[in-house]
Amino acid sequence: MSPIMVETLGYAASFIILVSLTMKSIVRLRWINAAGSLLFVAFALLTRSIPTVVMNLGIIGIDLFYVFRMARIRSEYRMVHAERHSAFLSFFYERHREEIEGIFGEEAFSESTNFAWFAVDDEIAGLFAWKETTPTECRILIDYVTGRYRDTRVGRYFFEDRLSSFREKGYALFRYVNVGESHWKYLRKIGFTEDSPGCFSKKIGD
Protein backbone atom coordinates (compact mmCIF):
# COMPACT_ATOMS: atom_id res chain seq x y z
CA MET A 1 0.00 0.00 0.00
CA SER A 2 1.34 3.43 -0.95
CA PRO A 3 2.26 5.95 1.75
CA ILE A 4 -0.58 8.23 0.61
CA MET A 5 -3.13 5.44 1.03
CA VAL A 6 -1.77 4.58 4.46
CA GLU A 7 -2.00 8.21 5.52
CA THR A 8 -5.55 8.41 4.15
CA LEU A 9 -6.48 5.34 6.21
CA GLY A 10 -5.19 7.07 9.33
CA TYR A 11 -7.20 10.20 8.59
CA ALA A 12 -10.32 8.11 7.91
CA ALA A 13 -9.93 6.30 11.23
CA SER A 14 -9.50 9.61 13.06
CA PHE A 15 -12.55 11.09 11.33
CA ILE A 16 -14.78 8.11 12.22
CA ILE A 17 -13.75 8.26 15.87
CA LEU A 18 -14.41 11.99 15.87
CA VAL A 19 -17.88 11.41 14.39
CA SER A 20 -18.62 8.77 17.04
CA LEU A 21 -18.23 11.41 19.75
CA THR A 22 -21.13 13.40 18.24
CA MET A 23 -23.58 10.49 18.60
CA LYS A 24 -26.35 11.01 21.14
CA SER A 25 -27.13 7.30 21.27
CA ILE A 26 -24.60 5.50 23.48
CA VAL A 27 -25.02 2.26 21.51
CA ARG A 28 -24.36 3.99 18.20
CA LEU A 29 -21.38 5.81 19.72
CA ARG A 30 -19.86 2.49 20.81
CA TRP A 31 -20.34 0.81 17.42
CA ILE A 32 -18.93 3.71 15.41
CA ASN A 33 -16.05 4.17 17.83
CA ALA A 34 -15.20 0.47 17.50
CA ALA A 35 -15.25 0.78 13.69
CA GLY A 36 -12.83 3.71 13.85
CA SER A 37 -10.54 1.81 16.21
CA LEU A 38 -10.56 -1.17 13.83
CA LEU A 39 -9.30 1.09 11.04
CA PHE A 40 -6.64 2.38 13.42
CA VAL A 41 -5.53 -1.20 14.02
CA ALA A 42 -5.05 -1.63 10.26
CA PHE A 43 -3.24 1.72 10.08
CA ALA A 44 -0.99 0.80 13.01
CA LEU A 45 -0.11 -2.58 11.50
CA LEU A 46 0.87 -0.91 8.23
CA THR A 47 3.02 1.63 10.07
CA ARG A 48 4.33 -1.05 12.46
CA SER A 49 3.16 0.80 15.56
CA ILE A 50 2.50 -2.10 17.93
CA PRO A 51 1.50 0.07 20.94
CA THR A 52 -1.21 1.67 18.79
CA VAL A 53 -2.43 -1.78 17.74
CA VAL A 54 -2.67 -2.90 21.36
CA MET A 55 -4.41 0.27 22.50
CA ASN A 56 -7.05 0.16 19.76
CA LEU A 57 -7.71 -3.55 20.20
CA GLY A 58 -8.36 -2.71 23.84
CA ILE A 59 -10.77 0.07 22.83
CA ILE A 60 -12.63 -2.31 20.49
CA GLY A 61 -12.92 -4.85 23.30
CA ILE A 62 -14.29 -2.24 25.71
CA ASP A 63 -16.79 -0.92 23.15
CA LEU A 64 -18.08 -4.41 22.32
CA PHE A 65 -18.27 -5.36 26.00
CA TYR A 66 -20.56 -2.42 26.76
CA VAL A 67 -22.65 -2.88 23.60
CA PHE A 68 -23.43 -6.50 24.45
CA ARG A 69 -23.91 -5.64 28.10
CA MET A 70 -26.51 -3.01 27.21
CA ALA A 71 -28.19 -5.45 24.81
CA ARG A 72 -28.68 -7.95 27.65
CA ILE A 73 -30.25 -5.43 30.01
CA ARG A 74 -34.05 -5.53 29.91
CA SER A 75 -35.42 -2.08 30.54
CA GLU A 76 -38.86 -1.37 31.96
CA TYR A 77 -40.95 0.86 29.70
CA ARG A 78 -43.96 2.80 30.88
CA MET A 79 -46.20 5.61 29.71
CA VAL A 80 -47.01 7.98 32.57
CA HIS A 81 -49.72 10.62 32.43
CA ALA A 82 -48.41 14.20 32.45
CA GLU A 83 -50.44 17.15 33.72
CA ARG A 84 -50.95 19.91 31.14
CA HIS A 85 -50.03 22.72 33.52
CA SER A 86 -47.41 20.96 35.62
CA ALA A 87 -44.17 22.79 36.37
CA PHE A 88 -42.08 19.82 35.26
CA LEU A 89 -43.86 19.57 31.89
CA SER A 90 -43.19 23.28 31.30
CA PHE A 91 -39.57 22.84 32.34
CA PHE A 92 -39.05 19.82 30.08
CA TYR A 93 -40.65 21.55 27.10
CA GLU A 94 -38.62 24.72 27.53
CA ARG A 95 -35.45 22.64 27.95
CA HIS A 96 -36.05 20.88 24.61
CA ARG A 97 -38.20 23.50 22.93
CA GLU A 98 -35.94 24.31 20.00
CA GLU A 99 -35.59 20.69 18.93
CA ILE A 100 -39.26 19.80 19.54
CA GLU A 101 -40.51 22.79 17.54
CA GLY A 102 -38.00 22.06 14.80
CA ILE A 103 -39.51 18.60 14.31
CA PHE A 104 -43.17 19.04 15.22
CA GLY A 105 -43.82 22.75 14.68
CA GLU A 106 -44.29 25.76 16.92
CA GLU A 107 -47.98 25.06 17.56
CA ALA A 108 -47.65 21.38 18.50
CA PHE A 109 -47.44 21.95 22.25
CA SER A 110 -50.30 24.45 22.45
CA GLU A 111 -52.57 22.32 20.22
CA SER A 112 -52.06 19.18 22.28
CA THR A 113 -54.80 18.18 24.73
CA ASN A 114 -53.23 15.04 26.17
CA PHE A 115 -49.71 14.53 27.48
CA ALA A 116 -47.72 11.55 28.72
CA TRP A 117 -44.13 10.76 29.58
CA PHE A 118 -42.13 8.00 27.97
CA ALA A 119 -40.43 6.44 30.99
CA VAL A 120 -37.57 3.95 30.82
CA ASP A 121 -36.72 2.35 34.16
CA ASP A 122 -36.55 5.33 36.55
CA GLU A 123 -35.88 8.03 33.95
CA ILE A 124 -37.98 10.26 31.74
CA ALA A 125 -37.05 9.31 28.18
CA GLY A 126 -39.33 11.65 26.27
CA LEU A 127 -42.65 13.37 25.78
CA PHE A 128 -45.75 12.14 23.98
CA ALA A 129 -48.55 14.60 23.20
CA TRP A 130 -51.68 14.18 21.10
CA LYS A 131 -55.28 15.18 20.49
CA GLU A 132 -58.31 13.27 19.31
CA THR A 133 -59.52 14.31 15.87
CA THR A 134 -62.30 11.69 15.99
CA PRO A 135 -63.19 9.14 18.71
CA THR A 136 -61.10 6.56 16.84
CA GLU A 137 -58.31 8.74 15.42
CA CYS A 138 -55.39 10.10 17.38
CA ARG A 139 -53.29 12.85 15.88
CA ILE A 140 -49.82 12.69 17.37
CA LEU A 141 -48.42 16.18 17.82
CA ILE A 142 -45.26 15.43 19.79
CA ASP A 143 -43.34 12.16 19.95
CA TYR A 144 -40.03 13.32 21.33
CA VAL A 145 -37.32 11.13 22.84
CA THR A 146 -34.15 12.50 24.41
CA GLY A 147 -30.80 11.77 22.80
CA ARG A 148 -29.84 8.98 25.19
CA TYR A 149 -32.82 6.87 24.10
CA ARG A 150 -32.92 7.79 20.42
CA ASP A 151 -32.37 4.32 18.97
CA THR A 152 -36.03 3.42 18.12
CA ARG A 153 -36.40 1.05 21.10
CA VAL A 154 -38.81 3.39 22.87
CA GLY A 155 -40.84 3.90 19.69
CA ARG A 156 -40.94 0.20 18.86
CA TYR A 157 -42.10 -0.66 22.34
CA PHE A 158 -44.98 1.81 22.45
CA PHE A 159 -46.04 1.71 18.80
CA GLU A 160 -45.53 -2.00 18.13
CA ASP A 161 -45.50 -4.03 21.33
CA ARG A 162 -47.93 -1.98 23.45
CA LEU A 163 -50.68 -1.07 21.00
CA SER A 164 -53.29 -2.61 23.29
CA SER A 165 -52.94 0.36 25.66
CA PHE A 166 -53.91 2.69 22.81
CA ARG A 167 -56.73 0.45 21.59
CA GLU A 168 -58.23 0.57 25.07
CA LYS A 169 -58.65 4.31 24.56
CA GLY A 170 -60.67 3.56 21.42
CA TYR A 171 -58.03 4.54 18.88
CA ALA A 172 -57.85 2.68 15.57
CA LEU A 173 -55.52 5.07 13.74
CA PHE A 174 -52.47 7.16 14.56
CA ARG A 175 -51.77 10.14 12.34
CA TYR A 176 -48.94 12.67 11.94
CA VAL A 177 -49.41 15.86 9.93
CA ASN A 178 -46.56 18.04 8.64
CA VAL A 179 -43.90 16.43 10.82
CA GLY A 180 -40.28 17.47 10.19
CA GLU A 181 -38.22 15.47 7.70
CA SER A 182 -35.71 14.43 10.37
CA HIS A 183 -38.50 12.29 11.91
CA TRP A 184 -39.52 10.47 8.71
CA LYS A 185 -36.95 7.69 8.82
CA TYR A 186 -37.87 6.89 12.41
CA LEU A 187 -41.59 6.70 11.60
CA ARG A 188 -40.98 4.33 8.69
CA LYS A 189 -38.92 2.09 10.97
CA ILE A 190 -41.72 1.74 13.51
CA GLY A 191 -44.36 0.87 10.93
CA PHE A 192 -45.95 4.15 9.84
CA THR A 193 -47.03 4.62 6.23
CA GLU A 194 -46.22 7.86 4.42
CA ASP A 195 -49.48 9.25 3.00
CA SER A 196 -47.84 12.41 1.64
CA PRO A 197 -44.63 14.32 2.42
CA GLY A 198 -44.61 14.91 6.17
CA CYS A 199 -47.89 13.07 6.76
CA PHE A 200 -47.88 9.54 8.18
CA SER A 201 -50.47 7.12 9.53
CA LYS A 202 -50.63 3.74 11.20
CA LYS A 203 -53.67 1.52 11.69
CA ILE A 204 -53.75 -0.02 15.16
CA GLY A 205 -57.12 -1.76 15.14
CA ASP A 206 -57.42 -5.46 15.99
Number of C-alpha atoms within 10 A of each C-alpha: 6 7 10 9 11 16 14 13 18 19 15 16 22 17 12 17 21 14 14 21 15 10 17 15 16 18 21 17 19 23 17 19 24 24 18 24 25 18 20 24 25 18 23 20 14 15 14 12 12 13 12 18 19 12 14 21 17 14 18 19 13 13 21 17 13 15 17 11 10 13 11 9 8 8 13 9 18 19 19 14 12 17 14 17 8 9 10 12 17 13 11 13 16 12 11 14 14 12 14 22 17 13 20 22 16 13 10 17 20 9 12 18 12 17 20 19 22 24 19 16 12 10 10 17 21 23 22 20 21 22 15 15 11 11 10 14 18 21 19 23 28 22 19 21 22 16 13 13 18 20 17 13 13 20 22 16 14 18 20 13 10 15 16 16 13 17 15 9 11 16 20 18 17 20 20 22 16 14 21 16 13 11 14 18 10 16 20 14 12 18 16 20 16 16 13 10 12 15 16 22 22 19 14 17 13 7
